[in-house]
């Protein structure tokens, strides 16, 4: 399992649009084969800054999602709202304490 972390920064006037679209799409994204968790965070000091964390069984599962119509629709909408270039990382999950 690995974690995909995406950092996104939005123009403040576009944040409600982003959140509304995320609300509509989150269950679809979460139910993509291989996705085990989807979380959205907003920075406490900079409300324009958001992070998504998604857990994936395999890199192939993430790539299948990234090549899907669902991803295309989500990304085409979301990227219009950015005020900076997004950043993304893939990390191997080593330890998790609950």
Buried (B, 14 or more C-beta within 10 A) or exposed (E): EBBBBBBBBBBEEBBEBBBEBBEEBBEBBEEBEBBEEBEBEEEEEEEBBBBBBBBBEEEEBBEBBEEBEBBEEBEEBBEEBBEEEBEEEEEEEEEEEE
